């Protein structure tokens, strides 16, 4: 018997483990750009899904940002069809006018297209090809932004119907898997464009850390994300309890909030601000700190202004929207 190359086995094992909670008979859709990570993921899904009584298809998103993108997308679909993935289709998107920079606009358009495809085909899950290296880069970027535990938790293995089976698989192994299987991945030039912060982390910052601290840096950063995510889950449960206990008909009880540990109280205030309608992307540490000061540093100050034109004041021992 010919022994399967270890990188191929590694990718397939990761996919197999991620599918254990998907109901038999369900349809999976792999989001595949044609790069090594998503191509290795698509191949492994085509192999593993039928063995678990699942159907597997593929969606490749054409952002239209590079010459020849439509041709590459059609080539991915042709390969997927030959590999037994179906439905296999191109989702063409227009990023013009979407908020944020080019990366954010492309991400917004891509996820909207994937959600639309999943809805149309009644897919139970969408598989994404993020690897251990992507997770390590995410943690470094979060550190650079001064993000809290939510940012340092990185990308979750599962969020809603999105699955990331390869978060414990290295980028090098996805490339080796493709080579062993005779698959020729496409290298997106955006991944090495220094205009983008993630590209600079990938090309310079992370290699510098590996050179200074050893090969274990990537795995350790990814492991840190998993550990922080577990702590976050516990803190979120505590936050829910504190928020429920502090609710009043008008808002939140200041004495109840004051009893909570600092980290849990500020999480509760952040969650409440979101409930009031403050947009998450604009709600910063500064806003939450100002809300917290109404609880812990009260000296008669006026209302705190939150994004979205929301004002919160302390009145008769309560935080209330005014």
VOGU-3710 file (C-alpha; in Angstrom, 3 decimals, decimal comma):
1> xxxxxxxxxx> 0,000/0,000/0,000  1,294/3,445/-0,938  1,585/5,631/2,122  -0,263/8,938/1,879  2,080/11,929/2,304  1,769/13,339/5,825  0,746/16,866/4,733  -2,185/15,390/2,790  -3,141/13,269/5,796  -2,826/16,284/8,101
11> xxxxxxxxxx> -5,234/18,379/6,042  -7,720/15,534/5,663  -7,644/14,747/9,392  -8,355/18,382/10,186  -11,320/18,450/7,822  -12,612/15,130/9,177  -12,522/16,466/12,744  -14,380/19,644/11,788  -17,245/17,740/10,183  -18,182/15,609/13,174
21> xxxxxxxxxx> -21,049/17,906/14,211  -22,478/18,460/10,715  -25,687/16,429/10,242  -25,483/13,614/7,705  -27,002/14,477/4,348  -26,097/18,161/4,678  -24,442/20,230/1,977  -21,078/21,881/2,645  -19,663/24,728/0,580  -15,913/25,332/0,417
31> xxxxxxxxxx> -14,844/28,932/-0,143  -11,918/28,505/-2,527  -9,809/31,241/-4,090  -7,518/28,758/-5,805  -4,693/29,497/-3,360  -2,833/26,654/-1,653  -4,772/26,828/1,612  -8,281/26,756/0,154  -7,306/24,368/-2,652  -5,950/21,841/-0,156
41> xxxxxxxxxx> -9,100/22,348/1,918  -11,335/21,767/-1,101  -9,522/18,566/-2,040  -9,736/17,226/1,503  -13,425/18,104/1,718  -14,121/16,357/-1,593  -12,429/13,265/-0,122  -13,878/13,356/3,401  -17,443/14,618/2,957  -18,868/11,588/1,071
51> xxxxxxxxxx> -17,321/9,263/3,656  -19,410/11,034/6,310  -22,613/11,027/4,282  -22,245/14,693/3,378  -22,433/16,556/0,084  -19,751/19,082/-0,799  -19,745/22,000/-3,197  -17,535/25,013/-3,843  -17,831/28,751/-4,300  -15,036/30,906/-5,645
61> xxxxxxxxxx> -15,480/34,661/-5,334  -14,293/36,878/-8,175  -13,690/40,365/-6,778  -12,783/41,698/-10,211  -9,757/43,490/-8,794  -7,077/41,872/-10,960  -6,628/41,152/-14,632  -7,623/37,608/-15,496  -9,614/37,065/-12,297  -12,682/35,780/-14,165
71> xxxxxxxxxx> -10,588/33,225/-16,039  -8,954/32,012/-12,807  -12,329/31,690/-11,121  -13,679/29,594/-13,987  -10,584/27,391/-13,790  -11,231/26,772/-10,081  -14,829/25,778/-10,847  -13,703/23,448/-13,641  -11,252/21,740/-11,287  -13,888/21,470/-8,557
81> xxxxxxxxxx> -16,396/19,873/-10,915  -13,814/17,333/-12,028  -13,000/16,621/-8,364  -16,634/15,779/-7,650  -17,603/18,980/-5,874  -21,059/20,236/-6,680  -22,577/22,686/-6,911  -19,455/24,557/-7,998  -19,894/28,162/-8,990  -18,343/31,594/-9,367
91> xxxxxxxxxx> -19,751/34,457/-7,296  -18,844/37,754/-8,969  -18,918/40,758/-6,637  -18,520/44,516/-6,919  -16,553/46,126/-4,102  -17,069/49,712/-5,289  -18,728/51,927/-2,718  -18,370/49,510/0,175  -17,049/50,997/3,452  -13,460/50,657/4,636
101> xxxxxxxxxx> -10,245/50,166/2,705  -9,766/47,682/-0,147  -9,259/44,728/2,224  -12,360/45,490/4,275  -14,502/46,136/1,199  -13,400/42,882/-0,428  -14,062/40,964/2,800  -17,552/42,434/3,136  -18,424/41,594/-0,459  -16,928/38,098/-0,181
111> xxxxxxxxxx> -18,857/37,100/2,942  -22,081/38,515/1,512  -21,584/36,379/-1,602  -20,815/33,270/0,454  -23,879/33,804/2,632  -26,051/34,276/-0,447  -24,733/31,059/-1,999  -25,288/29,124/1,230  -28,836/30,451/1,497  -29,589/29,626/-2,116
121> xxxxxxxxxx> -28,309/26,056/-1,840  -29,455/25,495/1,779  -25,891/24,694/2,857  -25,317/23,700/6,476  -21,748/24,988/6,592  -19,230/27,121/4,713  -15,598/26,019/5,045  -12,808/28,611/5,092  -9,124/27,891/4,498  -7,497/29,962/7,264
131> xxxxxxxxxx> -4,396/28,233/8,637  -2,310/28,334/11,797  -0,146/31,014/10,154  -3,200/33,165/9,445  -4,184/32,835/13,091  -0,715/33,893/14,267  -0,849/36,933/11,963  -4,280/37,828/13,337  -2,971/37,763/16,908  -0,007/39,987/16,017
141> xxxxxxxxxx> -2,276/42,481/14,269  -4,571/42,510/17,303  -1,611/43,193/19,589  -0,509/46,060/17,349  -3,974/47,615/17,536  -4,045/47,317/21,316  -7,013/44,983/21,074  -8,428/43,323/24,165  -9,129/39,639/24,698  -11,713/39,494/21,920
151> xxxxxxxxxx> -9,091/40,511/19,375  -6,387/38,288/20,844  -8,724/35,293/20,602  -8,230/35,472/16,853  -10,493/33,592/14,475  -12,820/30,963/15,969  -12,867/27,424/14,544  -16,618/27,814/14,196  -18,878/30,847/14,048  -22,422/30,220/12,961
161> xxxxxxxxxx> -22,252/28,178/9,780  -18,638/29,142/9,060  -16,017/26,473/9,812  -12,235/26,894/9,792  -10,873/23,344/9,792  -7,221/24,271/9,167  -6,425/26,501/12,145  -4,066/23,802/13,474  -2,477/23,158/10,055  0,520/25,135/8,842
171> xxxxxxxxxx> 0,557/27,078/5,598  3,633/25,094/4,595  1,677/21,848/4,924  -1,134/23,078/2,671  1,462/23,856/0,008  3,084/20,462/0,460  -0,323/18,789/0,272  -1,059/20,532/-3,026  2,342/19,521/-4,408  1,857/15,901/-3,358
181> xxxxxxxxxx> -1,560/15,812/-5,046  -0,391/17,508/-8,225  -2,491/20,611/-7,581  -1,158/23,940/-8,837  -2,292/26,782/-6,551  -2,631/30,420/-7,528  -0,588/32,949/-5,561  -2,609/36,102/-4,951  -0,278/39,119/-5,406  -2,284/40,974/-2,736
191> xxxxxxxxxx> -0,815/38,560/-0,187  2,641/40,066/-0,743  1,629/43,669/-1,399  3,218/45,842/1,342  0,278/48,240/1,117  -1,642/45,839/3,350  -0,774/45,453/7,044  -1,303/41,687/7,008  1,092/41,353/4,061  3,755/43,253/5,992
201> xxxxxxxxxx> 3,244/41,016/9,019  3,503/37,944/6,786  6,586/39,112/4,920  8,559/40,820/7,685  7,173/40,883/11,226  6,404/37,203/11,724  9,613/35,947/10,045  11,584/38,355/12,271  9,939/36,886/15,375  10,670/33,355/14,187
211> xxxxxxxxxx> 14,307/34,297/13,551  14,608/35,859/17,008  12,570/33,416/19,085  12,492/30,137/17,188  10,214/28,087/14,965  7,636/27,597/17,710  6,460/31,212/17,550  3,703/30,617/14,988  2,230/27,643/16,825  2,510/29,432/20,175
221> xxxxxxxxxx> 0,688/32,522/18,892  -2,086/30,344/17,504  -2,254/28,408/20,794  -2,513/31,713/22,673  -5,566/32,580/20,575  -7,212/29,283/21,518  -6,473/29,776/25,228  -7,768/33,351/25,222  -10,893/32,234/23,341  -11,647/29,705/26,086
231> xxxxxxxxxx> -11,207/32,387/28,749  -13,432/34,721/26,727  -16,212/32,151/26,685  -16,120/31,944/30,489  -16,055/35,728/30,840  -18,981/36,095/28,434  -21,049/33,769/30,606  -20,227/35,880/33,678  -21,001/39,039/31,739  -24,425/37,745/30,826
241> xxxxxxxxxx> -25,202/37,049/34,469  -24,040/40,504/35,601  -26,002/42,232/32,857  -29,163/40,304/33,710  -28,827/41,126/37,421  -28,194/44,823/36,734  -31,155/45,435/34,430  -33,877/47,805/35,588  -36,962/49,062/33,752  -35,067/52,247/32,847
251> xxxxxxxxxx> -31,528/50,950/32,287  -28,856/49,424/34,529  -28,405/49,483/38,318  -25,181/51,243/39,317  -24,796/49,335/42,644  -25,184/46,004/40,831  -22,588/46,979/38,241  -20,216/48,246/40,939  -20,186/44,783/42,556  -18,787/43,135/39,425
261> xxxxxxxxxx> -15,051/42,668/38,715  -13,642/45,345/36,451  -13,215/43,137/33,393  -16,719/41,723/33,625  -18,323/45,120/34,307  -16,720/46,772/31,277  -17,787/43,827/29,091  -21,332/44,274/30,370  -21,237/47,985/29,576  -19,879/47,261/26,091
271> xxxxxxxxxx> -22,692/44,757/25,480  -25,312/47,206/26,768  -23,973/49,996/24,547  -24,376/47,674/21,558  -27,952/46,944/22,669  -28,645/50,674/22,702  -27,575/50,825/19,068  -23,938/51,919/19,232  -22,196/50,457/16,154  -19,556/47,929/17,154
281> xxxxxxxxxx> -16,942/49,179/14,709  -17,070/52,681/16,197  -17,456/51,687/19,858  -13,977/52,065/21,328  -12,238/51,536/24,665  -12,596/55,299/25,275  -16,386/55,101/25,084  -16,613/52,118/27,434  -14,195/53,778/29,875  -16,423/56,861/29,959
291> xxxxxxxxxx> -19,450/54,682/30,710  -17,489/52,896/33,423  -16,584/56,240/34,978  -20,296/56,856/35,529  -20,191/53,789/37,799  -16,760/53,903/39,431  -15,721/57,571/39,271  -18,993/59,426/39,700  -18,593/63,112/40,586  -21,697/64,596/38,997
301> xxxxxxxxxx> -20,455/64,564/35,416  -22,855/64,941/32,530  -23,959/62,337/29,993  -21,504/60,150/28,138  -21,829/60,281/24,353  -21,616/57,006/22,426  -21,317/56,474/18,673  -24,615/56,816/16,857  -25,620/59,906/18,798  -26,503/57,908/21,930
311> xxxxxxxxxx> -26,275/59,675/25,293  -26,121/57,815/28,620  -26,374/59,508/32,017  -26,393/58,473/35,661  -29,735/59,245/37,294  -30,868/58,111/40,775  -28,457/55,182/40,937  -29,108/53,988/37,383  -27,459/54,315/33,990  -30,142/55,444/31,553
321> xx> -30,318/56,563/27,979  -31,251/60,259/27,767
//
